[in-house]
Structure formats: C-alpha cells, structure tokens
C-alpha cells in the first residue's frame, strides 16, 4: 500500500473514531465538590434509561457488581440492607432484596479529591 493511501486510511480512522468517542467531562479543580454535586436522578446503562425507584436487572445485583470498597470510590456509606453497584459508568445504591435504585452518582465521583 502506498504512502498516500496509508495516510488517507489513518486520517479516516482518526476522524471516525473521534466521532464515536464519549464527550469529555472535566472535574472542577478549584474546590473539592461535595458528593451531592455528583448525584444524578437518572442515567443510562445497557441502552436502558434508569431513574431513582427503578429495579435493576439481576446482573447488577450479583456479587460481581457489588462494590465493597465504596470509600475508595468516594461514595457515601450504604444504608443497612443496600449496597453500591456499577452501571453504565455510574454508581447506583440499590436495595439488597429487590434491587431498587435508592440513589445514583455520576462515575466521575471516583476522581474527586
């Protein structure tokens, strides 16, 4: 393949991949935001829209998605009978018994310092 064709292919791949990239968000650095500033009322995971009060699929209630080290992710302590799970780039506090969403936080809370 010629040099020109390789350059055209590289340019095409670069522009195609950038059009599908997720929008970049920045975390404020001037002051440490409170955890409530990361709280969200609804979010998407697996092409489904979820909001507070919805029930999550069984997959997210499994031990694989149960977040035990919530302090390292800057999440508040879960209430008794609930635990944190990770869904589509967001953290959701769900009930142990039913999997109902009690609270949700944007995944960027992990980077809060």
TIVO-2410 file (N, C-alpha, C; in nm, 3 decimals):
# residues 113
REC num residu      c1      c2      c3 atome chaine
REC   1      X   0.086  -0.118   0.000     N      A
REC   1      X   0.000   0.000   0.000    CA      A
REC   1      X   0.090   0.123   0.000     C      A
REC   2      X   0.056   0.218  -0.082     N      A
REC   2      X   0.139   0.337  -0.095    CA      A
REC   2      X   0.129   0.428   0.026     C      A
REC   3      X   0.225   0.516   0.037     N      A
REC   3      X   0.232   0.609   0.149    CA      A
REC   3      X   0.107   0.697   0.156     C      A
REC   4      X   0.059   0.744   0.041     N      A
REC   4      X  -0.059   0.830   0.037    CA      A
REC   4      X  -0.182   0.755   0.085     C      A
REC   5      X  -0.197   0.630   0.042     N      A
REC   5      X  -0.313   0.551   0.084    CA      A
REC   5      X  -0.309   0.525   0.234     C      A
REC   6      X  -0.191   0.499   0.287     N      A
REC   6      X  -0.177   0.476   0.432    CA      A
REC   6      X  -0.214   0.601   0.510     C      A
REC   7      X  -0.173   0.717   0.461     N      A
REC   7      X  -0.204   0.842   0.529    CA      A
REC   7      X  -0.354   0.870   0.523     C      A
REC   8      X  -0.416   0.843   0.409     N      A
REC   8      X  -0.561   0.862   0.396    CA      A
REC   8      X  -0.636   0.767   0.489     C      A
REC   9      X  -0.592   0.642   0.496     N      A
REC   9      X  -0.655   0.545   0.585    CA      A
REC   9      X  -0.640   0.587   0.731     C      A
REC  10      X  -0.523   0.634   0.769     N      A
REC  10      X  -0.500   0.680   0.906    CA      A
REC  10      X  -0.589   0.799   0.939     C      A
REC  11      X  -0.602   0.893   0.847     N      A
REC  11      X  -0.687   1.011   0.870    CA      A
REC  11      X  -0.833   0.969   0.883     C      A
REC  12      X  -0.876   0.875   0.799     N      A
REC  12      X  -1.014   0.826   0.805    CA      A
REC  12      X  -1.043   0.759   0.938     C      A
REC  13      X  -0.952   0.672   0.983     N      A
REC  13      X  -0.970   0.604   1.111    CA      A
REC  13      X  -0.971   0.703   1.228     C      A
REC  14      X  -0.885   0.804   1.222     N      A
REC  14      X  -0.879   0.902   1.331    CA      A
REC  14      X  -1.008   0.982   1.340     C      A
REC  15      X  -1.061   1.024   1.227     N      A
REC  15      X  -1.185   1.102   1.232    CA      A
REC  15      X  -1.304   1.017   1.266     C      A
REC  16      X  -1.305   0.891   1.220     N      A
REC  16      X  -1.418   0.802   1.250    CA      A
REC  16      X  -1.421   0.769   1.399     C      A
REC  17      X  -1.306   0.739   1.458     N      A
REC  17      X  -1.305   0.702   1.600    CA      A
REC  17      X  -1.337   0.822   1.689     C      A
REC  18      X  -1.298   0.942   1.648     N      A
REC  18      X  -1.327   1.059   1.732    CA      A
REC  18      X  -1.476   1.094   1.729     C      A
REC  19      X  -1.545   1.058   1.622     N      A
REC  19      X  -1.688   1.090   1.616    CA      A
REC  19      X  -1.770   0.999   1.706     C      A
REC  20      X  -1.715   0.882   1.742     N      A
REC  20      X  -1.786   0.790   1.830    CA      A
REC  20      X  -1.737   0.799   1.974     C      A
REC  21      X  -1.642   0.882   2.002     N      A
REC  21      X  -1.587   0.895   2.137    CA      A
REC  21      X  -1.689   0.960   2.229     C      A
REC  22      X  -1.686   0.921   2.354     N      A
REC  22      X  -1.776   0.981   2.453    CA      A
REC  22      X  -1.736   1.125   2.478     C      A
REC  23      X  -1.832   1.211   2.507     N      A
REC  23      X  -1.798   1.350   2.535    CA      A
REC  23      X  -1.712   1.358   2.661     C      A
REC  24      X  -1.614   1.444   2.656     N      A
REC  24      X  -1.523   1.460   2.768    CA      A
REC  24      X  -1.584   1.551   2.874     C      A
REC  25      X  -1.572   1.510   2.998     N      A
REC  25      X  -1.617   1.594   3.108    CA      A
REC  25      X  -1.497   1.625   3.195     C      A
REC  26      X  -1.500   1.739   3.258     N      A
REC  26      X  -1.390   1.777   3.345    CA      A
REC  26      X  -1.440   1.788   3.488     C      A
REC  27      X  -1.353   1.754   3.578     N      A
REC  27      X  -1.384   1.766   3.720    CA      A
REC  27      X  -1.326   1.897   3.769     C      A
REC  28      X  -1.404   1.980   3.837     N      A
REC  28      X  -1.352   2.108   3.886    CA      A
REC  28      X  -1.230   2.088   3.976     C      A
REC  29      X  -1.130   2.171   3.959     N      A
REC  29      X  -1.009   2.158   4.039    CA      A
REC  29      X  -0.992   2.270   4.140     C      A
REC  30      X  -1.073   2.375   4.132     N      A
REC  30      X  -1.056   2.488   4.221    CA      A
REC  30      X  -1.101   2.457   4.363     C      A
REC  31      X  -1.206   2.382   4.377     N      A
REC  31      X  -1.252   2.344   4.510    CA      A
REC  31      X  -1.303   2.201   4.504     C      A
REC  32      X  -1.302   2.135   4.616     N      A
REC  32      X  -1.348   1.997   4.621    CA      A
REC  32      X  -1.500   1.998   4.629     C      A
REC  33      X  -1.567   1.947   4.525     N      A
REC  33      X  -1.713   1.946   4.527    CA      A
REC  33      X  -1.766   1.842   4.626     C      A
REC  34      X  -1.882   1.869   4.678     N      A
REC  34      X  -1.943   1.773   4.770    CA      A
REC  34      X  -1.994   1.655   4.691     C      A
REC  35      X  -2.015   1.543   4.759     N      A
REC  35      X  -2.064   1.423   4.690    CA      A
REC  35      X  -2.202   1.447   4.631     C      A
REC  36      X  -2.281   1.538   4.689     N      A
REC  36      X  -2.414   1.563   4.636    CA      A
REC  36      X  -2.410   1.630   4.499     C      A
REC  37      X  -2.298   1.697   4.466     N      A
REC  37      X  -2.289   1.758   4.334    CA      A
REC  37      X  -2.273   1.653   4.224     C      A
REC  38      X  -2.239   1.531   4.261     N      A
REC  38      X  -2.228   1.421   4.165    CA      A
REC  38      X  -2.356   1.338   4.157     C      A
REC  39      X  -2.450   1.367   4.242     N      A
REC  39      X  -2.574   1.288   4.245    CA      A
REC  39      X  -2.655   1.312   4.118     C      A
REC  40      X  -2.708   1.204   4.062     N      A
REC  40      X  -2.790   1.212   3.941    CA      A
REC  40      X  -2.927   1.149   3.969     C      A
REC  41      X  -3.027   1.196   3.899     N      A
REC  41      X  -3.163   1.144   3.917    CA      A
REC  41      X  -3.195   1.034   3.817     C      A
REC  42      X  -3.124   1.032   3.705     N      A
REC  42      X  -3.142   0.926   3.606    CA      A
REC  42      X  -3.013   0.907   3.528     C      A
REC  43      X  -2.998   0.788   3.470     N      A
REC  43      X  -2.878   0.755   3.394    CA      A
REC  43      X  -2.910   0.641   3.299     C      A
REC  44      X  -2.817   0.613   3.207     N      A
REC  44      X  -2.835   0.504   3.112    CA      A
REC  44      X  -2.732   0.395   3.138     C      A
REC  45      X  -2.775   0.270   3.120     N      A
REC  45      X  -2.686   0.155   3.127    CA      A
REC  45      X  -2.744   0.048   3.036     C      A
REC  46      X  -2.661  -0.010   2.953     N      A
REC  46      X  -2.705  -0.115   2.859    CA      A
REC  46      X  -2.822  -0.069   2.773     C      A
REC  47      X  -2.816   0.054   2.726     N      A
REC  47      X  -2.917   0.112   2.636    CA      A
REC  47      X  -3.055   0.124   2.702     C      A
REC  48      X  -3.060   0.127   2.834     N      A
REC  48      X  -3.185   0.143   2.908    CA      A
REC  48      X  -3.169   0.264   3.000     C      A
REC  49      X  -3.274   0.342   3.011     N      A
REC  49      X  -3.275   0.461   3.098    CA      A
REC  49      X  -3.327   0.419   3.235     C      A
REC  50      X  -3.253   0.451   3.342     N      A
REC  50      X  -3.293   0.419   3.480    CA      A
REC  50      X  -3.310   0.548   3.558     C      A
REC  51      X  -3.400   0.544   3.656     N      A
REC  51      X  -3.418   0.658   3.747    CA      A
REC  51      X  -3.437   0.604   3.888     C      A
REC  52      X  -3.432   0.692   3.985     N      A
REC  52      X  -3.449   0.653   4.124    CA      A
REC  52      X  -3.584   0.581   4.138     C      A
REC  53      X  -3.583   0.465   4.205     N      A
REC  53      X  -3.705   0.387   4.225    CA      A
REC  53      X  -3.718   0.270   4.129     C      A
REC  54      X  -3.643   0.273   4.018     N      A
REC  54      X  -3.647   0.162   3.923    CA      A
REC  54      X  -3.575   0.040   3.981     C      A
REC  55      X  -3.607  -0.076   3.929     N      A
REC  55      X  -3.542  -0.201   3.970    CA      A
REC  55      X  -3.438  -0.238   3.865     C      A
REC  56      X  -3.318  -0.272   3.911     N      A
REC  56      X  -3.209  -0.306   3.820    CA      A
REC  56      X  -3.216  -0.454   3.783     C      A
REC  57      X  -3.158  -0.493   3.668     N      A
REC  57      X  -3.154  -0.634   3.630    CA      A
REC  57      X  -3.072  -0.716   3.729     C      A
REC  58      X  -3.094  -0.846   3.731     N      A
REC  58      X  -3.027  -0.936   3.825    CA      A
REC  58      X  -2.875  -0.930   3.813     C      A
REC  59      X  -2.825  -0.906   3.694     N      A
REC  59      X  -2.680  -0.897   3.673    CA      A
REC  59      X  -2.615  -0.799   3.770     C      A
REC  60      X  -2.678  -0.683   3.788     N      A
REC  60      X  -2.621  -0.579   3.874    CA      A
REC  60      X  -2.644  -0.606   4.023     C      A
REC  61      X  -2.721  -0.707   4.054     N      A
REC  61      X  -2.739  -0.747   4.194    CA      A
REC  61      X  -2.643  -0.858   4.233     C      A
REC  62      X  -2.567  -0.909   4.136     N      A
REC  62      X  -2.474  -1.020   4.160    CA      A
REC  62      X  -2.351  -0.971   4.237     C      A
REC  63      X  -2.281  -1.066   4.297     N      A
REC  63      X  -2.161  -1.035   4.375    CA      A
REC  63      X  -2.054  -0.968   4.289     C      A
REC  64      X  -2.052  -1.000   4.161     N      A
REC  64      X  -1.953  -0.943   4.069    CA      A
REC  64      X  -1.963  -0.790   4.063     C      A
REC  65      X  -2.082  -0.736   4.076     N      A
REC  65      X  -2.103  -0.592   4.067    CA      A
REC  65      X  -2.118  -0.524   4.203     C      A
REC  66      X  -2.116  -0.600   4.311     N      A
REC  66      X  -2.129  -0.545   4.446    CA      A
REC  66      X  -1.999  -0.474   4.483     C      A
REC  67      X  -2.008  -0.344   4.508     N      A
REC  67      X  -1.890  -0.264   4.542    CA      A
REC  67      X  -1.874  -0.264   4.694     C      A
REC  68      X  -1.769  -0.331   4.740     N      A
REC  68      X  -1.743  -0.339   4.884    CA      A
REC  68      X  -1.650  -0.226   4.929     C      A
REC  69      X  -1.565  -0.176   4.840     N      A
REC  69      X  -1.471  -0.071   4.876    CA      A
REC  69      X  -1.524   0.065   4.831     C      A
REC  70      X  -1.640   0.100   4.883     N      A
REC  70      X  -1.707   0.224   4.844    CA      A
REC  70      X  -1.630   0.348   4.889     C      A
REC  71      X  -1.552   0.338   4.998     N      A
REC  71      X  -1.476   0.454   5.045    CA      A
REC  71      X  -1.372   0.496   4.942     C      A
REC  72      X  -1.306   0.398   4.878     N      A
REC  72      X  -1.204   0.428   4.778    CA      A
REC  72      X  -1.262   0.496   4.655     C      A
REC  73      X  -1.392   0.482   4.635     N      A
REC  73      X  -1.458   0.543   4.520    CA      A
REC  73      X  -1.531   0.672   4.559     C      A
REC  74      X  -1.506   0.719   4.680     N      A
REC  74      X  -1.564   0.844   4.732    CA      A
REC  74      X  -1.716   0.839   4.741     C      A
REC  75      X  -1.769   0.721   4.765     N      A
REC  75      X  -1.914   0.705   4.780    CA      A
REC  75      X  -1.951   0.708   4.927     C      A
REC  76      X  -2.070   0.759   4.961     N      A
REC  76      X  -2.114   0.754   5.100    CA      A
REC  76      X  -2.143   0.610   5.142     C      A
REC  77      X  -2.139   0.586   5.271     N      A
REC  77      X  -2.167   0.452   5.323    CA      A
REC  77      X  -2.307   0.407   5.283     C      A
REC  78      X  -2.320   0.282   5.239     N      A
REC  78      X  -2.454   0.233   5.204    CA      A
REC  78      X  -2.540   0.215   5.328     C      A
REC  79      X  -2.669   0.236   5.314     N      A
REC  79      X  -2.762   0.214   5.424    CA      A
REC  79      X  -2.771   0.064   5.452     C      A
REC  80      X  -2.818   0.029   5.569     N      A
REC  80      X  -2.839  -0.112   5.603    CA      A
REC  80      X  -2.938  -0.170   5.502     C      A
REC  81      X  -2.907  -0.288   5.449     N      A
REC  81      X  -2.995  -0.352   5.352    CA      A
REC  81      X  -2.978  -0.303   5.210     C      A
REC  82      X  -2.866  -0.234   5.183     N      A
REC  82      X  -2.840  -0.185   5.048    CA      A
REC  82      X  -2.690  -0.197   5.020     C      A
REC  83      X  -2.655  -0.185   4.893     N      A
REC  83      X  -2.515  -0.185   4.853    CA      A
REC  83      X  -2.499  -0.107   4.723     C      A
REC  84      X  -2.373  -0.071   4.695     N      A
REC  84      X  -2.341   0.003   4.573    CA      A
REC  84      X  -2.311  -0.094   4.460     C      A
REC  85      X  -2.353  -0.057   4.341     N      A
REC  85      X  -2.323  -0.133   4.220    CA      A
REC  85      X  -2.281  -0.034   4.112     C      A
REC  86      X  -2.216  -0.084   4.006     N      A
REC  86      X  -2.166   0.000   3.898    CA      A
REC  86      X  -2.245  -0.032   3.772     C      A
REC  87      X  -2.308   0.071   3.714     N      A
REC  87      X  -2.394   0.052   3.597    CA      A
REC  87      X  -2.367   0.160   3.494     C      A
REC  88      X  -2.317   0.120   3.379     N      A
REC  88      X  -2.302   0.214   3.269    CA      A
REC  88      X  -2.223   0.339   3.302     C      A
REC  89      X  -2.117   0.327   3.381     N      A
REC  89      X  -2.035   0.443   3.415    CA      A
REC  89      X  -2.086   0.522   3.533     C      A
REC  90      X  -2.189   0.472   3.601     N      A
REC  90      X  -2.247   0.539   3.717    CA      A
REC  90      X  -2.251   0.442   3.834     C      A
REC  91      X  -2.259   0.498   3.952     N      A
REC  91      X  -2.274   0.417   4.073    CA      A
REC  91      X  -2.418   0.428   4.120     C      A
REC  92      X  -2.478   0.313   4.151     N      A
REC  92      X  -2.616   0.312   4.199    CA      A
REC  92      X  -2.622   0.240   4.333     C      A
REC  93      X  -2.689   0.303   4.428     N      A
REC  93      X  -2.715   0.240   4.557    CA      A
REC  93      X  -2.847   0.167   4.542     C      A
REC  94      X  -2.844   0.033   4.559     N      A
REC  94      X  -2.964  -0.047   4.538    CA      A
REC  94      X  -2.995  -0.130   4.663     C      A
REC  95      X  -3.123  -0.165   4.678     N      A
REC  95      X  -3.163  -0.249   4.791    CA      A
REC  95      X  -3.114  -0.391   4.766     C      A
REC  96      X  -3.075  -0.459   4.874     N      A
REC  96      X  -3.027  -0.596   4.862    CA      A
REC  96      X  -3.139  -0.690   4.817     C      A
REC  97      X  -3.258  -0.672   4.870     N      A
REC  97      X  -3.368  -0.765   4.845    CA      A
REC  97      X  -3.427  -0.753   4.704     C      A
REC  98      X  -3.458  -0.631   4.662     N      A
REC  98      X  -3.532  -0.612   4.537    CA      A
REC  98      X  -3.449  -0.551   4.424     C      A
REC  99      X  -3.337  -0.487   4.457     N      A
REC  99      X  -3.257  -0.421   4.355    CA      A
REC  99      X  -3.314  -0.287   4.312     C      A
REC 100      X  -3.392  -0.223   4.399     N      A
REC 100      X  -3.446  -0.090   4.367    CA      A
REC 100      X  -3.339   0.015   4.386     C      A
REC 101      X  -3.335   0.110   4.294     N      A
REC 101      X  -3.236   0.218   4.300    CA      A
REC 101      X  -3.278   0.320   4.404     C      A
REC 102      X  -3.193   0.340   4.504     N      A
REC 102      X  -3.219   0.438   4.610    CA      A
REC 102      X  -3.151   0.572   4.581     C      A
REC 103      X  -3.032   0.565   4.520     N      A
REC 103      X  -2.952   0.683   4.494    CA      A
REC 103      X  -2.858   0.651   4.379     C      A
REC 104      X  -2.815   0.751   4.305     N      A
REC 104      X  -2.721   0.730   4.195    CA      A
REC 104      X  -2.622   0.845   4.188     C      A
REC 105      X  -2.499   0.811   4.155     N      A
REC 105      X  -2.392   0.911   4.142    CA      A
REC 105      X  -2.322   0.894   4.008     C      A
REC 106      X  -2.281   1.007   3.951     N      A
REC 106      X  -2.201   1.007   3.830    CA      A
REC 106      X  -2.068   0.937   3.860     C      A
REC 107      X  -2.018   0.860   3.766     N      A
REC 107      X  -1.893   0.787   3.785    CA      A
REC 107      X  -1.773   0.874   3.810     C      A
REC 108      X  -1.779   1.002   3.776     N      A
REC 108      X  -1.667   1.093   3.799    CA      A
REC 108      X  -1.641   1.120   3.947     C      A
REC 109      X  -1.731   1.077   4.034     N      A
REC 109      X  -1.708   1.095   4.177    CA      A
REC 109      X  -1.581   1.021   4.220     C      A
REC 110      X  -1.546   0.918   4.146     N      A
REC 110      X  -1.425   0.841   4.176    CA      A
REC 110      X  -1.301   0.930   4.177     C      A
REC 111      X  -1.298   1.032   4.091     N      A
REC 111      X  -1.182   1.118   4.076    CA      A
REC 111      X  -1.183   1.237   4.171     C      A
REC 112      X  -1.285   1.248   4.253     N      A
REC 112      X  -1.294   1.361   4.348    CA      A
REC 112      X  -1.184   1.352   4.450     C      A
REC 113      X  -1.116   1.461   4.473     N      A
REC 113      X  -1.009   1.464   4.574    CA      A
REC 113      X  -1.023   1.583   4.662     C      A
***
